[in-house]
Amino acid sequence: MELRHLRYFVAVAETGSLTEAAEKRLHTSQPSLSRQLKDLEAEVGAELFVRGPRGIALTPAGTAFLDHARLALGQAGEAIAAARRAARPAKASFAVGFLTGHEVEWLRHVTSLLRDELQATDFRVTSDFSPAIGAAVQRGEIDLGFSRIEPQPNVVYKVIDYEPILVILPREHPLAAKSRIDPREIDPASFIGYSDTPHVLRDIVRRYFRERGLAMTPTHFLDGYATGISLVASTRGVTLLPAYVEALLPASLVSRPLIENGPVIEVAAGYRADNPSPVLAAFLRNIDRLASARRAEREV
């Protein structure tokens, strides 16, 4: 039995679909995934899945196997992270990951805050989806991540900002003439929804609409700010995105705030408490200055 068998098993168990697990989680072919699962069942000596009208379901043996499979994968990840931390070169390095698009607002604040520490440090910057940033911090691949709160073993989060969530729409859209938009004026069929990737944003927006008795009926779904902007531009629809995208909008699109009590979304700095990096320690000593600088910038 290999770790990949466990990863495949957990992906199918969590999605309930061979197709979704193969295409979206594992990036492999469905026939190959099916063969790997059959090999795993042969190794275990029991059927782990049954096919039903609604997809793949776990057998009692599969349910018993799932928790242990997750634990084994988590321990393997911890072992890899520990080895990588131990093998760090003598020269100091510091890696920061940003939720894609956030580097536009936050990178200059980080480099200003750590100006002295970074002079003798290999400084690396990456960007990715929020769940991937949290996982990279957990694995020790990056020292600091700016993302939504993505619960991960041994990862600590500190909220450093609350971003307003804005309406993004075409410049010629009738609602663009308003200074603030009432969500009841948004056409439910033209609203661009969210895939499972931006799950924090998706849940906040769904709750906001639900509390107001609104039901959107999207036919298009974004998985990040870039696809959201592209979908608004191409379909002439409307969506809600955090305020940081304003600086990234093309001339054909505009942003507008919602009427009173519009939703907000957290920005958090994630790190491992057992990370010995002196650069990280310096950042944490000054993290309140970082948050204050960003708030002051927004108020100008």
TIVEXNU-41934 format. One record per residue: residue number from 1; x, y, z of N, C-alpha, C in turn. Coordinates in Angstrom, 1 decimal. Atoms other than C-alpha are relative to their C-alpha. Layout:
# residues N
    n  n.east  n.north    n.up  ca.east  ca.north   ca.up  c.east  c.north    c.up
  NUM       X        Y       Z        X         Y       Z       X        Y       Z
...
***
This chain:
# residues 300
    n  n.east  n.north    n.up  ca.east  ca.north   ca.up  c.east  c.north    c.up
    1     0.8     -1.2     0.0      0.0       0.0     0.0     0.9      1.2     0.0
    2    -0.7     -1.2     0.1      1.3       3.4    -1.0    -0.8      1.2     0.4
    3     0.7     -1.2    -0.4      0.5       6.9     0.1    -1.0      0.5    -1.0
    4     0.9     -0.5     1.1     -1.0       7.7    -3.3    -1.4     -0.7     0.1
    5     1.3      0.8    -0.2     -3.6       4.9    -2.6    -0.9      0.7     1.0
    6     0.7     -0.7    -1.1     -4.6       6.7     0.6    -0.6      1.3    -0.5
    7     0.5     -1.3     0.5     -4.8      10.1    -1.2    -1.2     -0.2    -0.9
    8     1.1      0.3     0.9     -7.0       8.6    -3.9    -1.3     -0.4     0.7
    9     1.1      0.5    -0.8     -9.2       6.9    -1.4    -0.7      1.2     0.7
   10     0.6     -1.1    -0.7     -9.7      10.1     0.7    -0.7      1.0    -1.0
   11     0.6     -0.9     1.0    -10.4      12.2    -2.4    -1.3     -0.5    -0.5
   12     1.2      0.6     0.4    -13.1       9.9    -3.6    -1.1      0.0     1.1
   13     0.9      0.0    -1.2    -14.6       9.5    -0.1    -0.6      1.4     0.3
   14     0.4     -1.3    -0.3    -14.8      13.3     0.3    -0.8      0.6    -1.1
   15     0.8     -0.5     1.1    -16.2      14.1    -3.1    -1.2     -0.8    -0.4
   16     1.2      0.9     0.3    -18.5      11.1    -3.5    -0.1     -0.2    -1.5
   17     0.1      0.1     1.5    -17.6      11.1    -7.2     1.4     -0.4    -0.6
   18    -1.2      0.4     0.6    -14.9       9.3    -9.2     0.4      1.1    -1.0
   19    -0.3     -1.0     1.0    -15.1      11.9   -11.9     0.5      1.3     0.6
   20    -0.5     -1.2    -0.7    -14.8      14.9    -9.6     1.3     -0.1     0.6
   21    -1.3      0.2    -0.7    -12.0      13.4    -7.6     1.1     -0.1    -1.0
   22    -1.0      0.2     1.0    -10.1      12.4   -10.7     0.4      1.4    -0.7
   23    -0.2     -1.2     0.8    -10.5      15.8   -12.6     0.4      1.2     0.9
   24    -0.2     -1.3    -0.7    -10.5      18.4    -9.8     1.0     -0.2     1.2
   25    -0.8      0.1    -1.1     -8.6      16.9    -6.9     1.3     -0.7    -0.3
   26    -1.2      0.8     0.2     -6.1      14.4    -8.3     0.6      0.2    -1.4
   27    -0.6     -0.3     1.3     -5.6      15.5   -11.9     0.5     -1.3    -0.7
   28    -0.3      1.3     0.6     -5.6      11.9   -13.2    -1.2     -0.4    -0.8
   29     1.2      0.5     0.8     -7.9       9.9   -15.5    -0.9     -0.9     0.9
   30     0.9      0.8    -0.8    -10.9       8.2   -14.1     0.3     -1.5    -0.1
   31    -0.4      1.4     0.0     -9.9       4.7   -15.4     1.2     -0.3     0.9
   32    -1.2      0.3    -0.8     -6.5       5.0   -13.7    -0.4      0.1     1.5
   33     0.4     -0.1    -1.4     -8.2       6.1   -10.4    -0.8     -1.2     0.4
   34     0.7      1.2    -0.3    -10.6       3.2   -10.6     0.9     -1.2     0.2
   35    -0.9      1.2    -0.2     -7.7       0.7   -11.0     0.7      0.2     1.3
   36    -0.7     -0.2    -1.3     -5.9       2.3    -8.0    -0.9     -0.4     1.2
   37     1.0      0.3    -1.1     -9.0       1.9    -5.8    -0.2     -1.5     0.1
   38     0.2      1.4     0.0     -9.4      -1.7    -6.9     1.3     -0.7     0.7
   39    -1.3      0.5    -0.6     -5.7      -2.3    -6.0    -0.1      0.1     1.5
   40     0.0     -0.3    -1.4     -6.3      -0.7    -2.6    -1.0     -1.0     0.7
   41     0.9      1.0    -0.6     -9.4      -2.9    -1.9     0.6     -1.4     0.1
   42    -0.7      1.3    -0.1     -7.4      -6.0    -2.8     1.0     -0.1     1.1
   43    -1.0     -0.1    -1.1     -4.7      -4.9    -0.4    -0.7     -0.1     1.4
   44     0.7     -0.1    -1.3     -7.2      -4.2     2.4    -0.7     -1.3     0.2
   45     0.8      1.3    -0.1     -9.2      -7.4     1.6    -1.5      0.3     0.3
   46     1.4     -0.3    -0.3    -12.6      -5.6     1.8    -0.4      1.1    -1.0
   47     0.5     -1.0     0.8    -14.8      -3.5    -0.4    -0.1      1.3     0.8
   48     0.0     -1.3    -0.7    -14.5       0.2     0.5    -1.1      0.9    -0.5
   49     1.0     -0.8     0.6    -17.0       1.7    -1.9    -1.1     -0.8    -0.6
   50     1.1      0.5     0.8    -20.4       1.0    -3.4    -0.5      1.1    -0.9
   51     0.6     -1.0     0.9    -21.9       2.7    -6.4    -1.5      0.1     0.3
   52     1.4     -0.2    -0.2    -25.3       4.2    -5.9    -0.6      1.0    -1.0
   53     0.6     -0.9     0.9    -27.7       6.4    -7.8     0.5      1.4     0.1
   54    -0.5     -1.3    -0.2    -26.2       9.5    -6.3     1.6      0.1     0.1
   55    -1.5      0.0     0.1    -22.5       8.5    -6.8     0.6     -1.1     0.8
   56    -0.7      1.0    -0.8    -20.0       6.7    -4.7    -0.2      0.2     1.5
   57     0.2     -0.1    -1.4    -20.7       5.8    -1.1     1.0     -1.0     0.7
   58    -0.9      0.9    -0.8    -18.5       4.2     1.6    -0.8     -1.2     0.6
   59     0.6      1.2    -0.7    -19.2       0.7     2.9     0.4      0.2     1.5
   60    -0.4     -0.1    -1.4    -18.9       0.2     6.6     1.5     -0.2     0.2
   61    -1.5      0.1     0.0    -15.3      -1.0     6.0     0.7      1.3    -0.5
   62    -0.6     -1.3     0.5    -14.6       2.2     4.0    -0.1      1.1     1.1
   63     0.2     -1.0    -1.0    -16.0       4.3     6.8     1.1     -0.2     1.1
   64    -1.0      0.3    -1.0    -13.7       2.6     9.3     1.4      0.3    -0.5
   65    -1.3     -0.2     0.5    -10.8       3.0     7.0     0.4      1.5    -0.2
   66    -0.2     -1.4     0.3    -11.3       6.7     6.3     0.8      0.8     1.0
   67    -0.7     -0.8    -1.0    -10.2       8.2     9.6     1.5     -0.4     0.1
   68    -1.4      0.4    -0.1     -7.1       6.1     9.7     0.8      0.4    -1.2
   69    -0.6     -0.4     1.2     -6.3       7.0     6.1     0.4      1.5     0.1
   70    -0.2     -1.4    -0.2     -6.6      10.7     6.9     1.2      0.2     1.0
   71    -1.0     -0.1    -1.0     -4.4      10.3    10.0     1.4     -0.4    -0.6
   72    -1.3      0.4     0.6     -1.7       8.5     8.0     0.5      1.0    -0.9
   73    -0.5     -1.1     0.9     -1.6      11.2     5.4     0.4      1.2     0.7
   74    -0.5     -1.2    -0.8     -1.4      13.9     8.0     1.3     -0.3     0.6
   75    -1.3      0.3    -0.6      1.5      12.1     9.7     1.1      0.0    -1.0
   76    -1.0      0.0     1.1      3.3      11.7     6.4     0.3      1.4    -0.3
   77    -0.2     -1.4     0.2      2.8      15.4     5.8     0.9      0.7     1.0
   78    -0.8     -0.5    -1.1      4.2      16.2     9.2     1.5     -0.4    -0.1
   79    -1.3      0.5     0.1      7.2      14.0     8.6     0.8      0.8    -1.1
   80    -0.7     -0.8     1.1      8.0      15.8     5.3     0.3      1.4     0.4
   81    -0.3     -1.4    -0.4      7.6      19.2     6.8     1.1      0.1     1.0
   82    -1.1      0.0    -1.0      9.9      18.3     9.7     1.3     -0.2    -0.7
   83    -1.3      0.2     0.7     12.6      17.0     7.3     0.4      1.3    -0.8
   84    -0.3     -1.2     0.7     12.3      20.2     5.2     0.5      1.1     0.9
   85    -0.5     -1.0    -0.9     12.7      22.4     8.2     1.4     -0.3     0.5
   86    -1.3      0.4    -0.5     15.7      20.4     9.4     1.1      0.2    -1.1
   87    -1.0     -0.1     1.1     17.3      20.6     6.0     0.2      1.4    -0.6
   88    -0.1     -1.4     0.5     17.0      24.4     5.6     1.5      0.4    -0.1
   89    -1.4     -0.4     0.2     20.3      25.9     4.3     0.4      1.0     1.1
   90    -0.5     -0.8    -1.1     22.5      27.8     6.7    -0.4      1.5    -0.2
   91     0.4     -1.4     0.3     21.7      31.1     4.9    -1.5      0.1     0.3
   92     1.4     -0.2    -0.4     18.4      32.5     6.2    -0.8      0.2    -1.3
   93     0.9     -0.2     1.1     15.5      32.3     3.9    -1.4      0.2     0.6
   94     1.3     -0.3    -0.5     11.9      33.5     4.3    -0.9      0.0    -1.2
   95     0.9      0.2     1.1      9.0      32.5     2.1    -1.4      0.5     0.4
   96     1.4     -0.5    -0.3      5.6      34.3     2.0    -0.9     -0.4    -1.2
   97     1.0      0.4     1.0      2.5      33.1     0.2    -1.2      1.0     0.1
   98     1.2     -0.9     0.0     -0.4      35.4    -0.8    -1.1     -0.6    -0.7
   99     1.2      0.3     0.8     -3.9      34.7    -1.8     0.1      0.8    -1.3
  100    -0.3     -0.6     1.3     -3.6      35.5    -5.5    -0.8      1.4    -0.1
  101     0.5     -1.4     0.0     -4.1      39.3    -5.9     0.3      0.8     1.2
  102    -0.2     -0.8    -1.3     -3.4      40.2    -2.3     1.4      0.5     0.0
  103    -1.3     -0.5     0.0      0.3      40.7    -3.0     0.0      1.4    -0.5
  104     0.1     -1.4     0.5     -0.7      43.9    -4.8    -0.1      1.0     1.2
  105     0.2     -0.9    -1.2     -1.8      45.4    -1.4     0.9     -0.2     1.1
  106    -0.7      0.3    -1.3      0.2      43.6     1.2     1.5     -0.2    -0.1
  107    -1.5      0.2     0.1      3.7      42.9    -0.2     0.8      1.2     0.4
  108    -0.8     -1.2    -0.3      4.9      46.4     0.1     0.0      0.3     1.5
  109     0.0     -0.2    -1.4      3.8      46.5     3.7     0.9     -1.0     0.7
  110    -0.9      1.0    -0.6      5.6      43.3     4.5     1.5      0.3    -0.2
  111    -1.4     -0.4     0.2      8.9      44.4     2.9     0.4      1.2     0.8
  112    -0.3     -1.1    -0.8      8.7      47.7     4.6     0.2     -0.3     1.5
  113    -0.1      0.4    -1.4      8.1      46.1     8.0     1.2     -0.8     0.3
  114    -1.2      0.8    -0.2     11.0      43.7     7.5     1.2      0.4    -0.8
  115    -1.1     -0.5     0.8     13.4      45.9     5.7     1.3     -0.4     0.5
  116    -1.3      0.3    -0.6     16.3      45.3     8.0     0.3     -1.6    -0.1
  117    -0.2      1.5     0.0     15.7      41.5     8.3     0.2     -0.6    -1.4
  118     0.0      0.6     1.3     15.3      40.9     4.6     1.3      0.3    -0.8
  119    -1.3     -0.3     0.7     18.7      42.5     3.6     0.9     -1.2    -0.1
  120    -1.0      1.1     0.1     20.6      39.3     4.4    -0.8     -1.3    -0.1
  121     0.9      1.2     0.1     17.7      36.9     3.6    -0.4     -0.3    -1.4
  122     0.7      0.3     1.3     16.6      35.0     0.5    -1.5      0.0     0.2
  123     1.4     -0.3    -0.2     13.1      36.3     0.2    -0.8     -0.5    -1.2
  124     0.8      0.6     1.1     10.6      34.3    -1.9    -1.5      0.3     0.2
  125     1.5     -0.4     0.0      7.0      35.3    -2.8    -0.7     -0.9    -0.9
  126     0.9      0.8     0.9      4.3      33.0    -4.2    -1.4      0.4     0.2
  127     1.4     -0.3    -0.1      0.6      33.3    -4.8    -0.8     -1.3    -0.4
  128     0.8      1.2     0.3     -2.2      30.7    -4.9    -1.3      0.2     0.6
  129     1.3      0.0    -0.6     -5.7      29.9    -3.8     0.2     -0.1     1.5
  130    -0.1     -0.1    -1.5     -6.4      30.4    -0.1     0.2     -1.4     0.6
  131    -0.2      1.3    -0.6     -6.7      26.6     0.8     1.4     -0.5    -0.3
  132    -1.3      0.4     0.3     -3.4      26.0    -0.9     1.1      0.7     0.8
  133    -0.9     -0.8    -0.8     -1.7      28.8     1.0     0.0     -0.6     1.4
  134     0.1      0.6    -1.3     -2.9      27.3     4.3     0.8     -1.4     0.1
  135    -0.7      1.3     0.0     -1.6      23.8     3.3     1.5      0.2    -0.1
  136    -1.5     -0.2     0.1      1.8      25.2     2.3     0.6      0.5     1.3
  137    -0.5     -0.4    -1.4      2.2      26.9     5.7     0.1     -1.3     0.9
  138     0.0      1.2    -0.9      1.3      23.6     7.4     1.1     -0.9    -0.4
  139    -1.1      0.9     0.4      3.8      21.6     5.3     1.4      0.6     0.2
  140    -1.3     -0.6    -0.2      6.6      24.1     6.0     0.6      0.5    -1.3
  141    -0.5     -0.5     1.3      6.9      25.2     2.3     0.1      1.5     0.0
  142    -0.1     -1.4    -0.1      6.3      28.8     3.2    -0.1      0.3     1.5
  143    -0.1     -0.4    -1.4      6.9      30.6     6.5    -1.3      0.8     0.4
  144     1.0     -0.9    -0.3      4.0      33.0     6.3    -1.0      0.1    -1.1
  145     1.0      0.0     1.0      0.7      33.0     4.5    -1.1      1.0     0.2
  146     1.1     -1.0    -0.1     -1.8      35.8     3.8    -1.2     -0.6    -0.8
  147     1.2      0.8     0.7     -5.2      34.1     3.1    -1.2      0.2     0.9
  148     1.2      0.2    -0.9     -8.6      33.4     4.6     0.5     -1.0     1.1
  149    -0.3      1.0    -1.0     -8.6      31.3     7.7    -0.4     -1.4    -0.5
  150     0.2      1.4     0.5     -8.1      27.7     6.5     0.6     -0.9     1.0
  151    -0.5      0.8    -1.1     -7.9      25.4     9.5     0.9     -1.1    -0.5
  152    -1.0      1.0     0.3     -4.8      23.3     9.3     0.7     -0.4     1.3
  153    -0.7      0.4    -1.3     -2.9      21.2    12.0     1.2      0.9     0.2
  154    -1.2     -0.8    -0.4     -0.4      23.4    13.8     0.2      1.3    -0.6
  155     0.0     -1.3     0.6     -1.2      26.5    11.8    -0.8      1.0     0.9
  156     0.7     -1.1    -0.8     -2.0      29.7    13.8    -0.3      1.1    -0.9
  157     0.5     -1.1     0.8     -4.0      32.5    12.3    -0.2      1.2     0.9
  158     0.3     -1.3    -0.7     -4.1      36.2    13.3    -0.7      0.9    -1.1
  159     0.8     -0.8     0.9     -6.8      38.3    11.6     0.7      1.4     0.0
  160    -0.7     -1.3     0.1     -5.1      41.5    10.3    -0.9      1.0    -0.7
  161     0.8     -1.0     0.8     -7.9      43.1     8.2    -1.4     -0.6    -0.2
  162     1.4      0.4     0.5    -11.6      43.0     7.3    -0.3      0.7    -1.3
  163     0.2     -0.6     1.3    -12.2      43.6     3.7    -1.5      0.1    -0.3
  164     1.4     -0.1     0.4    -15.6      44.9     2.5    -0.1     -0.9    -1.3
  165     0.3      0.8     1.2    -17.2      42.7    -0.2    -0.9      0.9    -0.9
  166     0.6     -0.9     0.9    -18.2      44.7    -3.2    -0.8     -0.6    -1.2
  167     0.6      0.5     1.2    -20.5      44.3    -6.2     0.9      0.4    -1.2
  168    -0.8     -0.2     1.2    -18.5      43.9    -9.4    -0.9     -0.2    -1.2
  169     1.0      0.0     1.1    -20.4      44.7   -12.6     0.5      0.8    -1.2
  170    -0.5     -0.8     1.2    -20.0      46.1   -16.2    -0.3      1.5     0.2
  171     0.2     -1.4    -0.1    -19.6      49.8   -16.4    -1.3      0.5    -0.5
  172     1.3     -0.5     0.6    -22.7      50.2   -18.6    -1.2     -0.7     0.7
  173     1.2      0.7    -0.7    -24.9      48.0   -16.3    -0.8      1.1     0.7
  174     0.8     -1.0    -0.7    -27.9      50.0   -15.0     0.3      0.2     1.4
  175    -0.3     -0.2    -1.4    -26.9      49.4   -11.4     1.3      0.7     0.2
  176    -1.3     -0.7    -0.2    -23.5      51.0   -12.0    -0.3      1.5     0.2
  177     0.3     -1.4    -0.2    -25.2      54.4   -11.9    -0.3      0.3     1.4
  178     0.3     -0.2    -1.4    -26.0      53.9    -8.2     1.3      0.1     0.8
  179    -1.2     -0.1    -0.9    -23.5      54.9    -5.5     0.1     -1.2     0.9
  180     0.1      1.2    -0.8    -24.6      51.9    -3.4    -1.1     -0.9    -0.6
  181     1.0      0.9     0.6    -26.5      48.8    -4.5    -0.7     -0.8     1.0
  182     0.9      0.9    -0.8    -29.4      47.1    -2.8     0.1     -1.4    -0.6
  183    -0.1      1.4     0.6    -28.9      43.3    -3.2    -1.3     -0.5    -0.6
  184     1.3      0.4     0.6    -32.6      43.0    -4.0    -0.1      0.4    -1.4
  185     0.0     -0.4     1.4    -31.9      44.8    -7.2     0.8     -0.9    -1.0
  186    -0.8      0.9     0.9    -29.5      42.1    -8.5    -0.9     -1.1    -0.6
  187     0.7      1.1     0.7    -31.0      39.8   -11.1     0.5     -1.3     0.4
  188    -0.6      1.3    -0.5    -30.7      36.3    -9.5     0.6     -0.8    -1.1
  189    -0.5      0.9     1.1    -30.2      34.7   -13.0     1.3      0.5    -0.5
  190    -1.3     -0.6     0.5    -27.3      37.1   -13.8     1.1     -0.1     1.0
  191    -1.1      0.1    -1.0    -25.4      36.5   -10.6     0.9     -1.1    -0.2
  192    -1.1      1.0     0.2    -22.1      34.7   -10.9     0.3     -0.6     1.3
  193    -0.2      0.6    -1.3    -21.7      32.2    -8.1     1.4     -0.5     0.2
  194    -1.3      0.4    -0.4    -18.8      30.4    -6.6     0.2     -1.5     0.0
  195    -0.3      1.4    -0.1    -17.2      27.0    -6.9     0.4     -0.3     1.4
  196    -0.4      0.4    -1.4    -15.9      25.1    -3.8     1.3      0.6     0.4
  197    -1.3     -0.5    -0.4    -12.5      26.7    -4.0     0.0      1.3     0.9
  198     0.1     -1.2    -0.9    -13.3      30.2    -2.6    -1.1     -0.2     1.0
  199     1.1      0.4    -0.9    -15.4      28.5     0.1    -0.3      1.0     1.1
  200     0.3     -1.0    -1.0    -15.0      31.2     2.7    -0.9      1.1    -0.5
  201     0.8     -1.1     0.7    -16.3      33.9     0.3    -1.3     -0.5    -0.3
  202     1.3      0.6     0.3    -19.0      31.6    -0.9    -0.9     -0.1     1.2
  203     0.9      0.2    -1.2    -20.3      30.9     2.6    -0.5      1.4     0.5
  204     0.4     -1.3    -0.5    -20.3      34.6     3.6    -1.0      0.6    -0.9
  205     1.0     -0.6     0.9    -22.2      35.7     0.5    -1.3     -0.8     0.1
  206     1.3      0.8    -0.2    -24.7      32.8     0.8    -0.7      0.5     1.2
  207     0.7     -0.4    -1.3    -25.4      33.8     4.4    -0.5      1.4    -0.1
  208     0.5     -1.4     0.2    -25.7      37.5     3.4    -1.3      0.0    -0.7
  209     1.2      0.0     0.8    -28.3      36.7     0.8    -1.1     -0.7     0.8
  210     1.0      0.8    -0.8    -30.1      34.1     3.0    -0.7      0.8     1.1
  211     0.5     -0.9    -1.0    -30.5      36.6     5.8    -0.9      1.0    -0.5
  212     0.8     -1.0     0.6    -32.2      38.9     3.4    -1.1     -0.6    -0.8
  213     1.1      0.7     0.8    -34.5      36.2     1.9     0.2      0.0    -1.5
  214    -0.2      0.0     1.4    -32.8      36.3    -1.4     0.6     -1.3    -0.5
  215    -0.5      1.2     0.5    -32.1      33.3    -3.6     0.5      0.3    -1.4
  216    -0.6     -0.1     1.3    -29.6      33.6    -6.5    -0.1     -1.3    -0.8
  217     0.1      1.2     0.8    -29.8      31.2    -9.4     1.1      0.1    -1.1
  218    -1.1     -0.1     0.9    -26.3      31.3   -11.0     0.1     -1.1    -1.0
  219    -0.3      1.1     1.0    -25.4      29.4   -14.2     1.5      0.0    -0.2
  220    -1.4     -0.1     0.1    -21.7      30.5   -14.0     0.6      0.1     1.4
  221    -0.6      0.1    -1.4    -19.3      29.9   -11.1     1.5      0.3    -0.1
  222    -1.4     -0.4     0.0    -15.9      31.5   -10.4     0.7     -0.8     1.1
  223    -0.8      0.7    -1.0    -13.0      29.8    -8.6     1.1      0.9     0.5
  224    -1.0     -0.9    -0.4    -10.9      32.9    -8.1    -0.3      1.4    -0.5
  225     0.3     -1.4     0.5    -10.8      36.7    -8.7     0.1      0.1    -1.5
  226    -0.3     -0.2     1.4     -9.4      36.3   -12.2    -1.2     -0.6    -0.8
  227     1.2      0.5     0.7    -12.2      34.0   -13.4    -1.2      0.8     0.3
  228     1.2     -0.9    -0.3    -14.7      36.2   -11.6     0.0      1.2    -0.9
  229    -0.1     -1.2     0.9    -13.5      39.3   -13.5    -0.3     -0.4    -1.4
  230     0.3      0.4     1.4    -13.5      37.4   -16.8    -1.4     -0.3    -0.2
  231     1.4      0.4     0.2    -17.0      36.0   -16.3    -0.9      1.3     0.1
  232     0.8     -1.2     0.0    -18.4      39.4   -15.4     0.2      0.8    -1.3
  233    -0.2     -0.7     1.3    -16.8      40.9   -18.5    -0.6     -0.7    -1.2
  234     0.5      0.8     1.1    -17.9      38.1   -20.8    -1.5     -0.2     0.0
  235     1.5      0.3     0.0    -21.4      37.4   -19.6    -0.8      1.2     0.3
  236     0.7     -1.2    -0.4    -22.3      40.9   -18.5    -0.8     -0.2     1.3
  237     0.6      0.3    -1.2    -23.3      39.5   -15.2     0.5      0.8     1.1
  238    -0.3     -0.7    -1.2    -22.8      40.6   -11.6     0.5     -1.0     1.0
  239    -0.4      0.8    -1.1    -20.9      39.1    -8.7     0.5      0.8     1.2
  240    -0.6     -0.6    -1.1    -19.5      39.9    -5.3     1.4     -0.5     0.3
  241    -1.4      0.4    -0.2    -15.8      40.0    -4.6     0.6      0.9     1.1
  242    -0.6     -0.9    -0.9    -13.5      41.4    -1.9     0.6      1.2    -0.6
  243    -0.4     -1.3     0.5    -12.4      45.0    -2.2     1.4      0.0    -0.6
  244    -1.3     -0.1     0.6     -8.8      44.1    -3.1     0.0     -0.1    -1.5
  245     0.0      0.1     1.5     -9.9      43.3    -6.7    -0.2      1.3    -0.7
  246     0.2     -1.3     0.6    -10.7      47.0    -7.3     1.2      0.4    -0.9
  247    -1.2     -0.5     0.7     -7.1      47.7    -8.3     0.3     -0.9    -1.3
  248    -0.3      0.9     1.1     -7.2      44.8   -10.8    -1.1      0.0    -1.1
  249     1.1      0.0     1.0    -10.4      45.6   -12.7     0.4      0.7    -1.3
  250    -0.3     -0.7     1.3    -10.2      46.4   -16.4    -1.0      1.2    -0.1
  251     0.8     -1.2     0.1    -11.7      49.7   -17.6    -1.5     -0.3    -0.2
  252     1.4      0.3     0.3    -14.9      47.9   -18.7    -0.9     -0.3     1.2
  253     0.7      0.4    -1.2    -15.8      46.9   -15.1     0.1      1.1     1.1
  254     0.0     -0.9    -1.2    -16.6      48.9   -11.9    -0.4     -0.8     1.2
  255     0.5      0.6    -1.2    -17.2      48.1    -8.3    -0.9      1.0     0.7
  256     0.9     -0.9    -0.8    -19.9      49.5    -6.0    -0.2     -0.7     1.3
  257     0.3      0.6    -1.3    -20.5      49.0    -2.3    -1.5     -0.4     0.1
  258     1.4      0.3    -0.3    -23.7      47.4    -1.0    -0.5      1.0     0.9
  259     0.7     -0.9    -1.0    -26.2      49.3     1.1     0.4     -0.4     1.4
  260    -0.4      0.2    -1.3    -25.8      49.4     4.8     0.1     -1.5     0.4
  261    -0.3      1.4    -0.5    -24.4      46.3     6.6     0.4     -1.0    -1.1
  262    -0.5      0.9     1.0    -22.7      44.9     3.6     1.0     -1.0     0.6
  263    -0.9      1.1    -0.6    -20.6      41.7     4.2     1.4      0.4     0.0
  264    -1.5     -0.1     0.0    -16.9      41.7     5.1     0.6     -1.4     0.0
  265    -0.7      1.3     0.0    -14.3      39.0     4.8     1.4      0.2     0.7
  266    -1.2     -0.2    -0.7    -11.3      38.4     7.0     1.2     -0.3    -0.9
  267    -1.3      0.3     0.5     -7.7      38.6     5.9     0.9     -0.4     1.2
  268    -0.8      0.5    -1.1     -5.4      36.5     8.1     1.4     -0.3    -0.4
  269    -1.4      0.5     0.2     -1.7      35.9     8.5     0.1     -1.3     0.7
  270    -0.2      1.3    -0.5     -1.0      32.2     9.0     1.4     -0.4     0.1
  271    -1.3      0.4    -0.2      2.1      30.7    10.4     0.0     -1.2     1.0
  272    -0.2      1.1    -1.0      3.4      27.7    12.4     0.7      0.5     1.3
  273    -0.6     -0.5    -1.3      4.1      28.4    16.1     1.4     -0.6     0.2
  274    -1.3      0.6    -0.2      7.1      26.0    15.9     1.0      0.3    -1.0
  275    -1.0     -0.5     1.0      8.8      27.8    13.1     1.0      0.9     0.6
  276    -1.0     -0.8    -0.7     12.1      29.1    14.4     0.5      1.2    -0.7
  277    -0.5     -1.1     0.8     12.6      31.7    11.7     0.1      1.3     0.8
  278    -0.1     -1.3    -0.6     13.9      35.0    13.2    -0.7      1.1    -0.8
  279     0.8     -0.9     0.8     12.3      36.8    10.3    -1.5      0.0     0.4
  280     1.4      0.1    -0.5      8.9      35.4    11.3    -0.2      0.6     1.3
  281     0.1     -0.6    -1.4      9.6      36.4    14.9    -0.1      1.5    -0.1
  282     0.0     -1.4     0.1     10.3      39.9    13.8    -1.4      0.5    -0.6
  283     1.3     -0.4     0.6      7.1      40.0    11.7    -1.1     -0.1     1.1
  284     1.0      0.2    -1.0      5.0      38.7    14.6     0.1      1.1     1.1
  285    -0.1     -1.1    -0.9      6.4      41.4    16.9    -0.6      1.3    -0.5
  286     0.4     -1.2     0.6      5.3      44.0    14.5    -1.3     -0.1    -0.8
  287     1.2      0.3     0.8      2.1      42.5    13.1    -1.1      1.1     0.2
  288     1.0     -1.0    -0.3     -0.1      45.1    14.8     0.3      1.3    -0.8
  289    -0.4     -1.2     0.9      1.9      47.9    12.9    -0.5     -0.3    -1.4
  290     0.4      0.3     1.3      1.1      46.1     9.7    -1.5      0.2    -0.2
  291     1.5     -0.1     0.1     -2.6      45.9    10.3    -0.4      1.5     0.1
  292     0.3     -1.4    -0.1     -2.6      49.6    11.4     0.3      0.8    -1.3
  293    -0.4     -0.7     1.3     -0.8      50.7     8.2    -1.0     -0.3    -1.1
  294     1.0      0.3     1.1     -3.3      48.9     6.0    -1.3      0.7     0.3
  295     1.3     -0.7    -0.3     -6.3      50.4     7.8     0.2      1.5    -0.3
  296    -0.3     -1.4     0.3     -4.7      53.9     7.6    -0.1      0.3    -1.5
  297    -0.1     -0.1     1.4     -4.1      53.4     3.9    -1.5      0.0    -0.6
  298     1.4      0.1     0.5     -7.8      52.5     3.3    -0.8      1.2     0.3
  299     0.7     -1.2    -0.4     -9.0      55.5     5.2     0.3      1.3    -0.7
  300    -0.4     -1.2     0.7     -7.1      58.0     3.1    -0.9      0.3    -1.2
***
